[in-house]
Amino acid sequence: MSVDKPAPAKLKARQPRGFVDRGPADVAATERMLAVIRGSFSRYGFDPVETPFVEYTDALGKFLPDQDRPNEGVFSFQDDDEQWLSLRYDLTAPLARYVAENYDALPKPYRSYRAGYVFRNEKPGPGRFRQFMQFDADIVGAGSVAADAEICMLAADTMEALGIQRGDYVVKVNNRKVLDGFLEHLKIEGPQKLAVLRTIDKADKLDLVELQKLLGEGRRDESGDFTQGAKLGESEIDFISRNFLMGPLLDAVDGAAAYTSERTLKYLDSNRAIWPEGLDELRQIDDLLRGAGYGSDRVRIDHTVVRGLEYYTGPVYEVELTFPVTNEDGQVVRFGSVAGGGRYDGLVGRFRPEPVPATGFSIGVSRLYTALKAVKSPIVDSRNELPLVVVTAMDNKSPEFMPGYQAMVSALRQAKAADDKPLCRADLYLGSSGFNAQMKYADRRGAVCAIIQGSSERDAGTVVIKDLILGAELAAASRDVKDSAEHKAKQAEAQFSVPVEGLVEGVKTVLARHV
C-alpha cells in the first residue's frame, strides 16, 4: 500500500518588521516630489553624486550609533576578508568618505546632492522605519558661515517649491558651539555628552519628567523598552533643565541671538568657553539671511534646535512645518520637523591630513511626502499622472489577432497631446481571461477608458471606446434618472464606435472629459 507524501509547506509571505512596500501611486508621487527637490538643489549650483548602500563600518564612524562596535544601530556583516561592512546609516558619512577619496579631483568648495535609502538597526514603531529615504545637499570645503546661510535659504526655497506656503514652515537655526560651551563647563563629554544632546533634542516630544529620567539613570517607554540615561548628578540635571528644557535660554533680539539669563552667564568662564564664538556666527548668519531678503517668517534663530548627532561642530538647522495635524491620540499638534542638518567640520578630516570644513542638510523624504499629502500639494496628486488606457484582447486565444491589438496600443503610446507631451499610458491586456475579467482588470488599474475589438468590430474596421469613469457614474444613477433622455444620451457618450484609424482622436475625446 502506497502512502502519499504530504505536499511541502508553502513559504509564508512576510514583510520584515520596520520595512514597507510602496504601491504605484506612492512611487509616482514620490518621484514627482524628488524631481522638484532636485530642480531646487540644481538651481543653487549643486551637482548630483551617488554612493553605494554599503560602506566599511569604520568609515561610518562612532558618531552615528551610540557605540563604535558593529551592529549597534547599523546593519553590519563581515566580508570574506573579515572586514566589517555596514549598510549606510545616513548619506553624510558616505559623502565624507567620497570627498576624501576624490579630494584632489573635486572642485572646492564642492556642492553636491544625493538621494537614497538609509538603514537603521533599531526597534521599529509607529512612523519609525528601518529603511527610509533621505535627500541631502552639502557644501564641502567652505568654512564661512555664508555656506550655512545658503543651506538655510535653499531649505526655505525648496519647501515653497514643493507647495508648502510661507507661514506653514520655518527654518530654525542654532549653533552647537553654544550648547557645547555649557557642556564643556559642566565637564560632560564622550557618550555622556551624546546622551545629553539626544535628550535635549527630544524636548518637543517628551515632558520634563521623562526628559529628566533620560538625563539621569534612564527611561522605560510605553512598550517596556529601557533607554540608558546620561547618569548626570542632580545639580547637572537641574542646570540643563532650567537652561535648555524650561523656557528659552536665547531670545531673538532685533534678529540677533543674545543671552538674557545672567543667572546662567555667571557659571561660565568666558575666557575659555566657545559659546561667544557660536553667538557671533549666529549674528553673521542672521545678517546674511536678512540681506538676501529672507525674513524671520522663513528663517529664524532658535535656541531649541540641537540635532542629536555628535559630529555637528557649529551652526545647526531644522525645517519645521507649523500647520496643525491630528496625531494618533486624536490631539491637534504641529506637524513638526521634516529636514535638518548642520556644520560637520571634523567628518571629512578623519580621512585627510588637513581640516576640511563642511555643512549640509537632509530631507526626510517619507515624512515630507506625508506632509505634502496633508496640505494637498498638487505634486502628490495622482491626477498629475498620465491617464491610463487599456486595450482589451477579445480574441486572446488566437495568436493571429494579437498584431492588430499591438498596433492599437502602439498608436496610443506614440500619440501626443496638444502640448506635444505624451497623450496617455497604454496597456495591452496580456492575460488569458475573458472579457468580463478584462474589464475588471481595467477598473482595478484605474484606467480612464478601455478599447474593445471583437470579431464584428474587426470585420467592420472599427473599435469600441468605453469611458470607464462616465460608465461608473451612470451605473450608480437611480432608476428614475436611468429612464431620462439625458441619461440615454450620456450612455451613447460612455461607449461609442470609431474607425480604427480614428482611435487616437476618440481617446482624446474621452480624456478631455476627465483630465
C-alpha positions as CSV (number, residue, x, y, z in Angstrom):
1,M,0.0,0.0,0.0
2,S,1.5,3.3,-1.1
3,V,1.4,6.3,1.2
4,D,1.0,9.7,-0.3
5,K,3.7,12.1,0.8
6,P,2.4,15.3,2.3
7,A,2.8,18.3,0.0
8,P,5.7,20.6,1.0
9,A,4.7,23.5,3.1
10,K,4.4,26.8,1.2
11,L,6.6,29.7,2.3
12,K,4.7,32.3,4.2
13,A,4.8,35.7,2.6
14,R,6.0,38.1,5.3
15,Q,7.2,41.7,5.2
16,P,10.2,42.3,7.5
17,R,9.4,44.5,10.5
18,G,10.3,48.1,10.0
19,F,10.2,47.9,6.2
20,V,7.4,48.9,3.9
21,D,6.2,48.2,0.4
22,R,5.0,51.1,-1.7
23,G,2.4,50.9,-4.4
24,P,2.4,52.7,-7.8
25,A,0.6,55.8,-6.6
26,D,3.1,56.4,-3.8
27,V,6.1,55.7,-6.0
28,A,4.9,58.0,-8.8
29,A,4.1,60.8,-6.3
30,T,7.5,60.4,-4.6
31,E,9.2,60.6,-8.0
32,R,7.4,63.9,-8.7
33,M,8.4,65.2,-5.3
34,L,12.1,64.2,-5.8
35,A,12.1,65.9,-9.2
36,V,11.0,69.2,-7.6
37,I,13.7,68.9,-4.9
38,R,16.3,68.0,-7.5
39,G,15.4,71.1,-9.5
40,S,15.6,73.3,-6.5
41,F,19.0,72.0,-5.5
42,S,20.3,72.2,-9.1
43,R,19.3,75.9,-9.3
44,Y,21.7,76.6,-6.3
45,G,24.5,75.0,-8.3
46,F,24.6,71.6,-6.6
47,D,25.7,68.6,-8.7
48,P,24.4,65.0,-8.2
49,V,26.6,62.2,-6.8
50,E,25.7,58.7,-5.8
51,T,27.4,56.5,-3.2
52,P,26.8,52.8,-2.5
53,F,24.5,51.3,0.1
54,V,27.4,49.6,1.8
55,E,30.4,51.3,3.5
56,Y,33.2,49.9,5.6
57,T,31.9,50.2,9.2
58,D,34.9,52.2,10.4
59,A,34.2,54.8,7.7
60,L,30.7,55.4,9.2
61,G,32.5,56.3,12.4
62,K,31.4,56.1,16.0
63,F,29.3,59.2,15.6
64,L,26.2,57.5,14.3
65,P,25.4,54.6,16.6
66,D,25.8,55.1,20.3
67,Q,28.9,52.8,20.4
68,D,31.6,52.2,17.9
69,R,31.1,48.5,17.7
70,P,29.5,46.9,14.6
71,N,25.7,46.2,14.6
72,E,24.9,48.8,17.2
73,G,22.4,50.9,15.4
74,V,23.6,49.8,11.9
75,F,23.1,46.6,9.9
76,S,26.6,45.1,9.6
77,F,28.3,41.9,8.3
78,Q,31.8,40.6,7.6
79,D,33.2,40.3,4.1
80,D,35.2,37.3,3.0
81,D,38.4,39.2,4.0
82,E,36.9,39.6,7.6
83,Q,36.4,43.4,7.1
84,W,33.3,44.7,8.7
85,L,30.8,46.3,6.3
86,S,27.6,48.2,7.1
87,L,24.5,49.4,5.3
88,R,24.8,53.2,5.4
89,Y,23.1,54.9,8.3
90,D,22.8,58.3,6.6
91,L,24.1,59.9,3.4
92,T,26.6,62.3,5.1
93,A,29.2,59.8,6.3
94,P,29.4,58.2,2.8
95,L,29.8,61.7,1.3
96,A,32.7,62.4,3.7
97,R,34.4,59.2,2.5
98,Y,33.8,60.0,-1.2
99,V,35.1,63.5,-0.9
100,A,38.2,62.4,1.0
101,E,38.9,59.6,-1.6
102,N,38.5,62.0,-4.6
103,Y,39.7,65.2,-2.9
104,D,42.2,66.3,-5.5
105,A,39.9,65.8,-8.4
106,L,36.9,67.7,-7.0
107,P,36.2,71.4,-7.3
108,K,36.3,73.1,-3.9
109,P,34.1,74.2,-2.4
110,Y,32.2,71.1,-3.6
111,R,28.5,71.4,-3.8
112,S,26.6,68.1,-4.2
113,Y,23.2,66.5,-3.7
114,R,22.2,62.8,-3.4
115,A,19.0,60.9,-2.7
116,G,18.8,57.3,-1.5
117,Y,17.7,54.8,1.2
118,V,19.4,54.6,4.5
119,F,19.1,51.9,7.2
120,R,18.8,51.9,11.0
121,N,19.1,48.7,13.0
122,E,16.6,50.0,15.6
123,K,13.3,48.8,17.0
124,P,10.6,49.8,14.6
125,G,7.4,51.6,15.8
126,P,4.6,53.8,14.5
127,G,6.2,56.1,11.9
128,R,9.6,54.7,12.7
129,F,11.2,52.5,10.0
130,R,14.4,50.6,9.5
131,Q,14.7,51.7,5.9
132,F,13.7,55.2,4.7
133,M,14.8,57.7,2.0
134,Q,16.8,60.9,2.5
135,F,17.6,63.7,0.1
136,D,20.8,65.7,1.1
137,A,22.6,68.8,-0.1
138,D,26.1,69.6,1.2
139,I,28.8,72.2,0.7
140,V,32.3,70.8,1.4
141,G,35.4,73.0,1.6
142,A,33.7,76.3,2.7
143,G,34.5,77.4,6.3
144,S,32.5,80.6,6.1
145,V,29.1,80.7,7.7
146,A,27.9,82.1,4.4
147,A,27.7,78.4,3.4
148,D,25.4,77.7,6.3
149,A,23.2,80.7,5.4
150,E,23.0,79.4,1.9
151,I,21.8,76.0,3.1
152,C,19.1,77.7,5.1
153,M,18.0,79.7,2.1
154,L,18.0,76.5,0.0
155,A,15.8,74.7,2.6
156,A,13.3,77.6,2.6
157,D,13.1,77.8,-1.2
158,T,12.7,74.1,-1.5
159,M,9.7,74.0,0.8
160,E,8.0,76.6,-1.2
161,A,8.8,74.9,-4.5
162,L,7.1,71.8,-3.1
163,G,3.9,73.8,-2.5
164,I,4.3,74.5,1.3
165,Q,3.0,78.0,1.7
166,R,5.0,80.7,3.5
167,G,3.8,80.7,7.1
168,D,3.4,76.9,7.1
169,Y,7.1,76.3,7.6
170,V,10.1,77.8,9.3
171,V,13.8,77.1,9.1
172,K,15.2,77.3,12.6
173,V,18.9,77.9,13.2
174,N,21.1,77.5,16.2
175,N,24.8,76.8,16.9
176,R,26.2,73.8,18.6
177,K,29.1,75.8,20.0
178,V,26.7,77.5,22.3
179,L,25.5,74.2,23.9
180,D,28.9,72.6,23.7
181,G,30.3,75.6,25.7
182,F,27.8,74.8,28.5
183,L,28.5,71.1,28.5
184,E,32.3,71.8,28.5
185,H,31.8,73.9,31.6
186,L,29.9,71.1,33.2
187,K,32.7,68.7,32.2
188,I,30.2,66.5,30.3
189,E,31.9,64.7,27.4
190,G,32.0,61.5,25.4
191,P,29.0,59.1,25.4
192,Q,27.5,61.1,28.3
193,K,27.6,64.3,26.2
194,L,25.9,62.5,23.3
195,A,23.1,61.2,25.6
196,V,22.5,64.8,26.9
197,L,22.3,66.1,23.3
198,R,19.8,63.5,22.3
199,T,17.8,64.2,25.4
200,I,17.6,67.9,24.6
201,D,16.7,67.0,21.0
202,K,13.6,65.2,22.4
203,A,12.3,68.3,24.2
204,D,9.4,68.7,21.8
205,K,8.4,65.1,22.2
206,L,8.6,64.3,25.9
207,D,7.5,66.1,29.1
208,L,10.1,67.4,31.6
209,V,9.8,64.5,34.0
210,E,10.6,62.0,31.2
211,L,13.4,64.1,29.9
212,Q,15.0,64.3,33.4
213,K,14.9,60.5,33.5
214,L,17.0,60.4,30.4
215,L,19.4,62.8,31.9
216,G,19.6,60.6,35.0
217,E,19.5,56.8,35.1
218,G,17.3,56.2,32.1
219,R,13.7,55.8,31.0
220,R,11.3,52.9,30.2
221,D,8.9,53.8,27.4
222,E,5.3,52.6,26.8
223,S,6.5,49.4,25.1
224,G,8.7,48.4,28.1
225,D,12.0,49.2,26.4
226,F,14.6,50.8,28.6
227,T,16.9,53.6,27.3
228,Q,20.1,54.2,29.3
229,G,20.3,57.7,30.7
230,A,23.2,60.2,30.8
231,K,23.7,59.4,34.5
232,L,24.1,63.1,35.5
233,G,24.0,64.3,39.1
234,E,21.1,66.3,40.5
235,S,22.8,69.7,40.1
236,E,23.7,69.0,36.5
237,I,20.1,67.8,35.7
238,D,18.8,71.0,37.3
239,F,21.2,73.2,35.4
240,I,20.3,71.6,32.0
241,S,16.6,71.5,32.8
242,R,16.4,75.2,33.7
243,N,18.5,76.4,30.8
244,F,17.5,74.1,28.0
245,L,14.3,72.3,28.9
246,M,12.3,75.0,30.7
247,G,11.9,78.2,28.6
248,P,14.3,80.0,26.3
249,L,18.0,80.5,27.0
250,L,18.3,82.5,23.8
251,D,15.9,85.2,22.7
252,A,15.7,86.8,19.3
253,V,16.5,90.5,19.7
254,D,16.5,92.6,16.6
255,G,17.1,89.4,14.6
256,A,20.3,88.6,16.5
257,A,20.8,85.9,19.2
258,A,21.5,87.2,22.7
259,Y,21.8,85.6,26.1
260,T,19.3,87.0,28.6
261,S,20.0,84.8,31.6
262,E,22.5,86.4,33.9
263,R,22.0,83.5,36.3
264,T,23.4,81.3,33.5
265,L,26.2,83.6,32.5
266,K,27.8,83.7,35.9
267,Y,28.5,79.9,35.6
268,L,30.7,80.3,32.6
269,D,34.4,81.1,32.2
270,S,34.1,83.4,29.1
271,N,37.9,83.2,28.6
272,R,37.7,79.6,27.6
273,A,34.1,78.9,26.7
274,I,33.3,78.6,23.0
275,W,29.7,79.9,23.3
276,P,30.6,83.5,22.4
277,E,32.0,82.3,19.1
278,G,28.8,80.4,18.4
279,L,26.7,83.6,19.1
280,D,28.9,85.6,16.7
281,E,28.3,83.1,14.0
282,L,24.6,83.2,14.5
283,R,24.7,87.0,14.2
284,Q,26.6,86.7,10.9
285,I,24.1,84.2,9.6
286,D,21.2,86.4,10.6
287,D,22.8,89.4,8.7
288,L,23.3,87.3,5.6
289,L,19.7,86.0,5.6
290,R,18.2,89.4,6.1
291,G,20.5,90.9,3.5
292,A,19.2,88.3,1.0
293,G,15.6,89.1,1.8
294,Y,14.8,86.0,4.0
295,G,12.8,87.3,6.9
296,S,12.2,85.7,10.3
297,D,8.9,84.3,8.9
298,R,11.0,82.0,6.8
299,V,14.3,81.5,8.7
300,R,15.0,82.5,12.3
301,I,17.4,81.9,15.1
302,D,16.0,79.4,17.6
303,H,18.0,78.0,20.6
304,T,15.8,74.9,20.9
305,V,17.5,73.3,17.8
306,V,20.1,70.8,19.0
307,R,20.4,67.9,16.4
308,G,21.3,64.7,18.2
309,L,24.3,63.6,16.2
310,E,27.7,64.1,17.8
311,Y,29.5,65.2,14.6
312,Y,28.0,68.6,14.4
313,T,30.5,71.3,15.2
314,G,28.8,74.7,14.6
315,P,25.5,76.0,13.1
316,V,22.7,73.5,13.1
317,Y,19.3,73.9,11.4
318,E,15.9,72.2,11.3
319,V,13.0,72.7,8.9
320,E,9.7,72.6,10.9
321,L,6.2,72.5,9.4
322,T,3.9,74.6,11.6
323,F,0.5,73.7,10.3
324,P,-1.8,71.6,12.6
325,V,-2.4,67.9,12.2
326,T,-4.2,65.3,14.3
327,N,-1.9,62.7,15.8
328,E,-2.5,59.1,16.7
329,D,-4.0,60.1,20.1
330,G,-6.5,62.5,18.4
331,Q,-4.6,65.5,19.6
332,V,-4.1,68.5,17.3
333,V,-0.4,69.2,17.1
334,R,2.1,71.0,14.8
335,F,3.3,68.7,12.0
336,G,7.0,69.1,13.1
337,S,10.4,68.6,11.6
338,V,10.9,67.2,8.0
339,A,14.5,68.2,7.5
340,G,17.6,69.1,9.4
341,G,21.4,69.4,9.3
342,G,24.4,71.5,10.3
343,R,28.1,72.0,10.1
344,Y,30.3,69.0,10.5
345,D,33.9,70.3,10.1
346,G,35.5,67.1,11.5
347,L,33.9,64.4,9.5
348,V,35.9,64.6,6.2
349,G,39.0,65.5,8.1
350,R,39.1,62.0,9.6
351,F,40.4,60.8,6.3
352,R,42.6,63.7,5.4
353,P,45.8,65.3,6.9
354,E,44.3,68.8,6.7
355,P,41.0,70.0,8.2
356,V,38.0,70.1,5.7
357,P,35.0,72.2,6.6
358,A,31.6,71.0,5.5
359,T,27.9,71.8,6.0
360,G,24.6,70.5,4.7
361,F,21.1,69.3,5.4
362,S,19.0,66.2,4.9
363,I,15.3,66.0,4.0
364,G,13.3,63.0,5.3
365,V,11.5,62.1,2.1
366,S,8.8,59.8,3.6
367,R,7.9,62.3,6.3
368,L,7.8,65.2,3.8
369,Y,5.6,63.1,1.5
370,T,3.1,62.7,4.3
371,A,3.3,66.5,4.9
372,L,2.6,67.2,1.2
373,K,-0.5,65.0,1.3
374,A,-1.7,66.8,4.4
375,V,-1.5,70.2,2.7
376,K,-2.9,68.7,-0.5
377,S,0.0,69.7,-2.6
378,P,-0.6,69.1,-6.3
379,I,2.8,67.4,-6.5
380,V,1.4,64.3,-4.8
381,D,-2.0,64.4,-6.5
382,S,-2.4,61.2,-8.5
383,R,-4.3,63.2,-11.2
384,N,-0.9,64.5,-12.3
385,E,-0.1,61.1,-13.7
386,L,-0.7,60.4,-17.3
387,P,-4.1,58.7,-17.8
388,L,-4.1,55.0,-18.5
389,V,-5.9,53.4,-21.4
390,V,-6.3,49.6,-21.5
391,V,-6.6,47.8,-24.9
392,T,-8.5,44.6,-24.3
393,A,-7.8,41.4,-26.3
394,M,-11.2,39.8,-27.1
395,D,-9.6,37.0,-29.1
396,N,-6.6,36.4,-26.9
397,K,-6.8,32.7,-27.5
398,S,-6.0,33.3,-31.2
399,P,-2.4,34.5,-31.8
400,E,-3.1,35.8,-35.3
401,F,-5.2,38.6,-33.9
402,M,-2.6,39.9,-31.4
403,P,-0.7,42.0,-34.0
404,G,-3.8,44.1,-34.5
405,Y,-4.2,44.7,-30.8
406,Q,-0.5,45.5,-30.6
407,A,-0.8,48.1,-33.4
408,M,-3.6,49.9,-31.4
409,V,-1.6,50.1,-28.2
410,S,1.5,51.2,-30.1
411,A,-0.5,54.0,-31.7
412,L,-1.7,55.2,-28.3
413,R,1.8,55.1,-26.8
414,Q,3.1,57.3,-29.7
415,A,0.2,59.7,-29.6
416,K,0.8,63.3,-28.5
417,A,-1.4,65.7,-26.6
418,A,-1.9,69.4,-27.7
419,D,1.2,70.4,-25.7
420,D,3.3,67.8,-27.6
421,K,3.6,65.7,-24.5
422,P,2.6,62.0,-24.4
423,L,-1.2,61.6,-24.6
424,C,-1.5,58.7,-22.2
425,R,-0.1,55.5,-20.9
426,A,-1.3,52.4,-22.8
427,D,-1.6,48.8,-21.6
428,L,-2.4,45.8,-23.8
429,Y,-4.1,43.1,-21.8
430,L,-1.8,40.0,-22.0
431,G,-3.6,37.6,-19.7
432,S,-5.8,34.6,-20.8
433,S,-9.1,35.7,-19.1
434,G,-12.3,36.5,-20.8
435,F,-13.9,39.9,-21.5
436,N,-15.6,40.4,-18.1
437,A,-12.3,39.7,-16.3
438,Q,-10.5,42.1,-18.6
439,M,-12.9,44.9,-17.8
440,K,-12.4,44.3,-14.1
441,Y,-8.7,44.4,-14.8
442,A,-9.1,47.8,-16.4
443,D,-11.1,49.1,-13.5
444,R,-8.6,47.8,-10.9
445,R,-5.8,49.6,-12.8
446,G,-7.7,52.8,-12.7
447,A,-7.9,53.2,-16.4
448,V,-9.9,56.1,-17.9
449,C,-11.1,54.1,-20.8
450,A,-10.9,50.6,-22.4
451,I,-10.5,49.8,-26.1
452,I,-12.6,46.8,-27.4
453,Q,-12.5,45.0,-30.7
454,G,-14.2,41.7,-31.2
455,S,-14.8,39.8,-34.5
456,S,-17.7,42.0,-35.6
457,E,-15.7,45.3,-35.0
458,R,-12.7,43.8,-36.8
459,D,-14.9,42.9,-39.8
460,A,-16.3,46.5,-39.8
461,G,-12.8,48.1,-39.3
462,T,-13.9,49.8,-36.1
463,V,-13.1,49.7,-32.4
464,V,-15.3,50.5,-29.4
465,I,-14.1,53.0,-26.8
466,K,-15.6,52.6,-23.4
467,D,-15.4,55.6,-21.0
468,L,-15.0,53.8,-17.6
469,I,-15.4,56.9,-15.5
470,L,-18.6,58.0,-17.1
471,G,-19.8,54.4,-17.2
472,A,-19.4,54.1,-13.4
473,E,-21.3,57.3,-12.8
474,L,-24.2,56.1,-15.0
475,A,-24.2,52.7,-13.3
476,A,-24.6,54.4,-9.9
477,A,-27.6,56.6,-11.1
478,S,-31.0,56.0,-9.6
479,R,-33.8,54.1,-11.6
480,D,-35.6,57.4,-12.4
481,V,-32.5,59.0,-13.7
482,K,-31.8,56.0,-15.9
483,D,-35.1,56.4,-17.7
484,S,-34.3,60.1,-18.7
485,A,-33.3,61.2,-22.1
486,E,-30.2,62.8,-20.7
487,H,-29.1,59.5,-19.2
488,K,-29.5,57.7,-22.5
489,A,-27.5,60.4,-24.3
490,K,-24.7,60.0,-21.8
491,Q,-24.8,56.2,-22.4
492,A,-24.0,56.9,-26.0
493,E,-21.0,59.1,-24.9
494,A,-19.9,56.4,-22.4
495,Q,-19.5,53.7,-25.2
496,F,-19.1,54.5,-28.9
497,S,-17.5,53.2,-32.0
498,V,-14.9,54.8,-34.2
499,P,-12.9,53.6,-37.3
500,V,-9.6,52.0,-36.3
501,E,-7.7,55.0,-37.8
502,G,-9.8,57.3,-35.6
503,L,-8.7,55.5,-32.4
504,V,-6.4,58.3,-31.1
505,E,-8.9,61.1,-31.7
506,G,-11.7,59.0,-30.0
507,V,-9.5,58.5,-26.9
508,K,-8.7,62.3,-26.9
509,T,-12.5,62.9,-26.7
510,V,-12.8,60.8,-23.6
511,L,-9.7,62.2,-21.9
512,A,-10.9,65.7,-22.5
513,R,-13.9,65.0,-20.2
514,H,-11.8,63.9,-17.2
515,V,-8.2,65.1,-17.5
